[in-house]
Structures are given as structure tokens and as C-alpha cells.
Amino acid sequence: MGYVVMDKERVQEHREAHGMSKRDLAGVAGISVSTARRVEAEEPVTFCTGRAVTEALGVGPSPSLGRVLSRSA
């Protein structure tokens, strides 16, 4: 399983542009609120979580939204 670290500013910018709280983002992405907080704290999350977040924000996967870590992170 791969891991990504999402860019805090970019995720927050997209989230706020959609008028979403972290709780809203969590609900739309199907993740927990604590995971949404981890995303914006730039902590590693699974690739699947990263994809769910980008889909919830209405953007495609992009290198500007985060970076992929090695599979053994």
C-alpha cells in the first residue's frame, strides 16, 4: 500500500473554496475527521485516502497537492 503526504495549503485552499469544514470534507470523502486533520497536518495517509480527498474537493490527483512516499513508509 502506498502513502502520500498532502500539501496543507493547497488542500485547505480547495476545501475553503468549496465552503467546507474539515468535518464536511471528512463526510464527503468518507474518512474520519481525525484523518481529515492528519491530511492538513501533512501526515502520511494512504493513497486511497489521498484519492478520496482529491475527489471530494473536485480536483484530480496532482503533484501540487501532495507527494508519494515509498511503499514502506
Helices and strands as residue ranges (DSSP letters): E 3-6, H 8-17, H 22-29, H 33-40, E 45-46, H 47-56, G 63-65, E 66-69
